[in-house]
Amino acid sequence: MILSTNYHGFSEQWKALLKSGLHEDGWQWDWTSLATTGQGATSKKIMQAKVVAKSDGIWAASSLVFALNQLAKELGYSKEIVKSSFEDGDSFKVGAVLVNWKGPAPLVLALERPFLNLASYVSGIATATQILVNEVKRTCPQGTPRVTSTRKTLPGYRDVGVLGVCAGGGYSHRVSLSGGVLIKENHIAAAGSISFAIENARRIAPHGLKIEVEVRSLFELKQALRAEADAVMLDNFTPSQVKEGLKIISKARHSVVVEVSGGLNLGNIATYAMPGVHILSVGSLTHSVKTCDFSLLVQGVKKV
């Protein structure tokens, strides 16, 4: 297990997403389920089912399981509807039973799709992250750079994305704009220069935040170092340019955190995992994720 999740801390966000899925589906007027199972949490038919993995991966939906049980209670079912022995960060193979379900048949059928969509999404992020983390560790075992996500997430899904990245052994970058000072190309244009941007940021930002500057050339890197940026992001540098940048950084008067970003993926990340690089940020972990393949299979239905 890589991440010990605070189930209660995430439950409200997960419940909101599950409720949104139910609302979009118009589940109260699911004529198919009404015709075959009865109505809602008061149905006399109790369904047993299991969620089975149809692909290998990393589990990251423990807090979603907790939230679904809380939501089921709000919808009128007093018992636990789902149980899982998997914790966030656990690996699974094809055929693994990830979650066991038992509850009123219409409720199980209504919650099936929102749950599967969210669980496969967050676990897909965790799976992709661990693949990259393992590749970086293999390439650079000494002083391994952190693999981080970016803010390239859909509104409302940022915490879900960060949770998946952490479960896969990665790290978040800035969870929000308030989580750090990152001076990028457009900020530099607004300020007039790198030095003015850093000076103004240092004047107004909380003292505990590092000031990072995105640089697009070795010339801009030297400017950022002269202004004593705490961290630099080498944006869209080639591996050889990163090596040149590291030589320049090694001569700086202060300690500098080095991040590499821009088009990193499984095919090229190893070429950037070199001593002196502290962070490898990968936008595709959240904006181009391939979901895990899960399926809910009914084991039986009985009347009570």
Stockholm file with secondary structure:
# STOCKHOLM 1.0

chainA/1-304         MILSTNYHGFSEQWKALLKSGLHEDGWQWDWTSLATTGQGATSKKIMQAKVVAKSDGIWAASSLVFALNQLAKELGYSKEIVKSSFEDGDSFKVGAVLVNWKGPAPLVLALERPFLNLASYVSGIATATQILVNEVKRTCPQGTPRVTSTRKTLPGYRDVGVLGVCAGGGYSHRVSLSGGVLIKENHIAAAGSISFAIENARRIAPHGLKIEVEVRSLFELKQALRAEADAVMLDNFTPSQVKEGLKIISKARHSVVVEVSGGLNLGNIATYAMPGVHILSVGSLTHSVKTCDFSLLVQGVKKV
#=GR chainA/1-304 SS CCCCCCHHHHHHHHHHHHHHHHHHHTGGGCHHHHHHHCSGGGCSEEEEEEEEESSCEECCCHHHHHHHHHHHHHTTCCSCCEECCCCTTCEECTTCEEEEEEEEHHHHHHHHHHHHHHHHHHHHHHHHHHHHHHHHHHHCCTTCCEEECCSCCCTTCHHHHHHHHHHTTCBCSCSSGGGCEEECHHHHHHHSSHHHHHHHHHHHSCTTSCEEEEESSHHHHHHHHHTTCSEEEEETCCHHHHHHHHHHHHTSSSCCEEEEESSCCTTTHHHHCCTTCCEEECTHHHHSCCCCCEEEEEEEEEEC
#=GC SS_cons         CCCCCCHHHHHHHHHHHHHHHHHHHTGGGCHHHHHHHCSGGGCSEEEEEEEEESSCEECCCHHHHHHHHHHHHHTTCCSCCEECCCCTTCEECTTCEEEEEEEEHHHHHHHHHHHHHHHHHHHHHHHHHHHHHHHHHHHCCTTCCEEECCSCCCTTCHHHHHHHHHHTTCBCSCSSGGGCEEECHHHHHHHSSHHHHHHHHHHHSCTTSCEEEEESSHHHHHHHHHTTCSEEEEETCCHHHHHHHHHHHHTSSSCCEEEEESSCCTTTHHHHCCTTCCEEECTHHHHSCCCCCEEEEEEEEEEC
//
